Every structure is written in structure tokens, then in C-alpha cells.
């Protein structure tokens, strides 16, 4: 069985925080799944809920593909993605 890898990428774009589903090593072909105003992200409970939504999306996509999720990995974006648009 061939499994396509993906990631949930969260990045600031102007006055919004944008969540994407993207390939592991690039933002090329990424698609947007959620946005949050920067001001709202400054409220800790809102920011945690937004990140939890990303976790749920990742797990839902994997389980929808018939995969068992045993772990999630969280890491900072690579340097080449910290500026610019997807």
C-alpha cells in the first residue's frame, strides 16, 4: 500500500495565522484549511484550540485513509518557509 505523507503547516501571513495541509518538504500545492486573526491567537485558550484543530485534522486525514495514528510530531518550520507565501 502506498501512503502519501503530508503535514499540517501553520504560518503567519500578515494579520492572519493560516493553517495548511502540505507535503512534508514543501508548501507547493498546499491547501488552506483554516485561518485565525493574529489578535485572537494572542489569547492562549484560542491559540491552543486552533492548534488542537490542526491535530484533529491530521488524525482525521490519517484515519480516513485507513491508517492507525500512533504518534504526532511537532517541530518548527524550516528556515526556508519562515518568510514568504505558500
ZIBELFEN-V931084 format. One record per residue. N is the residue number from 1. RES is the residue in one small letter. PSI is psi in whole degrees, 0 to 359 (* if undefined). OMEGA is omega in whole degrees, 0 to 359 (999 if undefined). D_LAST is the distance of its C-alpha to the last C-alpha in whole Angstrom. Layout:
<<N;RES;PSI;OMEGA;D_LAST> <N;RES;PSI;OMEGA;D_LAST>>
This chain:
<<1;x;131;178;30> <2;x;130;181;26> <3;x;128;177;23> <4;x;124;179;20> <5;x;151;178;18> <6;x;175;176;15> <7;x;160;170;14> <8;x;120;180;13> <9;x;132;177;10> <10;x;126;182;11> <11;x;152;177;9> <12;x;132;176;11> <13;x;101;183;9> <14;x;236;182;13> <15;x;17;178;15> <16;x;151;168;14> <17;x;127;185;13> <18;x;134;178;10> <19;x;132;180;11> <20;x;156;162;9> <21;x;126;187;11> <22;x;164;173;9> <23;x;159;184;11> <24;x;322;188;13> <25;x;1;183;12> <26;x;158;173;9> <27;x;358;179;5> <28;x;128;180;7> <29;x;7;180;8> <30;x;150;175;7> <31;x;141;184;9> <32;x;135;178;9> <33;x;343;180;13> <34;x;156;174;14> <35;x;157;179;14> <36;x;135;176;16> <37;x;141;181;18> <38;x;318;180;18> <39;x;321;178;22> <40;x;326;180;22> <41;x;343;179;20> <42;x;349;175;23> <43;x;114;187;25> <44;x;318;181;26> <45;x;323;179;27> <46;x;315;180;24> <47;x;317;178;21> <48;x;321;178;23> <49;x;322;178;23> <50;x;315;178;19> <51;x;321;178;19> <52;x;323;176;22> <53;x;319;176;20> <54;x;318;178;17> <55;x;316;180;20> <56;x;322;177;22> <57;x;314;180;19> <58;x;313;180;19> <59;x;317;180;23> <60;x;318;178;23> <61;x;316;180;21> <62;x;312;181;23> <63;x;325;177;26> <64;x;334;178;25> <65;x;5;178;25> <66;x;19;181;28> <67;x;148;173;27> <68;x;131;178;29> <69;x;119;180;27> <70;x;341;180;29> <71;x;152;172;26> <72;x;141;180;23> <73;x;133;179;21> <74;x;132;179;19> <75;x;161;178;18> <76;x;154;177;16> <77;x;149;174;13> <78;x;153;183;13> <79;x;321;183;14> <80;x;350;178;11> <81;x;357;186;8> <82;x;356;176;10> <83;x;155;178;9> <84;x;182;182;7> <85;x;156;177;4> <86;x;*;999;0>>
